[in-house]
Amino acid sequence: MLIIPAIDLQGGCVVRFVQGRMNKKVYSKDPVKVAKHWVKQGAKFLHIVDLDGAFSGIPRNLKIAKEIASQVKVPVEFGGGLREIDTIEDVLSSGVNRVVLGTRAVEDKVFLKKVFDKFKNKIIVGVDAKNGEVMIRGWKAGHKNTSAADFSLDLKRLGFSEFIYTDTLKDGTLTGPNIKEIKKLLKTTGLKIIASGGISGLEDLRKLRFLEKEGVSGVIVGKALYEGKFTLPQALKFS
């Protein structure tokens, strides 16, 4: 099970939100330094989110993501506002290992099939859900009563083997992941899941580690690391 530190960017700074938009806290004005810190601590993979891009539909912090990718020796994935094939190609050619798609993947299945056929495992989709409903546009809206389970099955039919699942009500709250929904999605889809949202302590990582055989392949950790609930070396004991 891969333990993946999150680096959320807004206005060039490393920040964390609660449930996607409330109570923003700035942790650093030097994202590259943060990335290097996590790698030095033992991170084998980094998850970078352009929050400005997620809200606007156009990447705003791509230059920073490219700089991180060029200065760390571990794979980096990047998401937030990636809604055009040309932009995806630009990101991947810059050294970023994988792109995370959200809104356009949900809204346009023809586009999703096209990018999957073209880029294969360089693409991963974020299934962001609130009360089981898929959320889009920086989690500001639901998508036509589309459930996380139904959308995940669409991904499976297209050929995806893994996706990122985030319970948006849990994200940034330090209240624990939605284990019940993760179990449901594992059983329903048979796909691998990278769990995200709500990690509060090492006990949460232990619970998810128990689901590794069922398909939990990774955990994205953000606020708990930045707030010092545990260290990355402690977390990596569950990898």
Secondary structure as GFF3:
##gff-version 3
##sequence-region A 1 239
A	DSSP	beta_strand	2	10	.	.	.	ID=ss1
A	DSSP	beta_strand	13	18	.	.	.	ID=ss2
A	DSSP	beta_strand	22	28	.	.	.	ID=ss3
A	DSSP	alpha_helix	31	40	.	.	.	ID=ss4
A	DSSP	beta_strand	46	50	.	.	.	ID=ss5
A	DSSP	alpha_helix	51	56	.	.	.	ID=ss6
A	DSSP	alpha_helix	62	71	.	.	.	ID=ss7
A	DSSP	beta_strand	76	79	.	.	.	ID=ss8
A	DSSP	alpha_helix	85	93	.	.	.	ID=ss9
A	DSSP	beta_strand	98	101	.	.	.	ID=ss10
A	DSSP	alpha_helix	103	107	.	.	.	ID=ss11
A	DSSP	alpha_helix	109	119	.	.	.	ID=ss12
A	DSSP	three_ten_helix	120	122	.	.	.	ID=ss13
A	DSSP	beta_strand	123	130	.	.	.	ID=ss14
A	DSSP	beta_strand	133	136	.	.	.	ID=ss15
A	DSSP	beta_strand	141	147	.	.	.	ID=ss16
A	DSSP	alpha_helix	148	158	.	.	.	ID=ss17
A	DSSP	beta_strand	162	167	.	.	.	ID=ss18
A	DSSP	alpha_helix	179	189	.	.	.	ID=ss19
A	DSSP	beta_strand	192	196	.	.	.	ID=ss20
A	DSSP	alpha_helix	202	209	.	.	.	ID=ss21
A	DSSP	beta_strand	216	221	.	.	.	ID=ss22
A	DSSP	alpha_helix	223	226	.	.	.	ID=ss23
A	DSSP	alpha_helix	232	235	.	.	.	ID=ss24
A	DSSP	three_ten_helix	236	238	.	.	.	ID=ss25
###
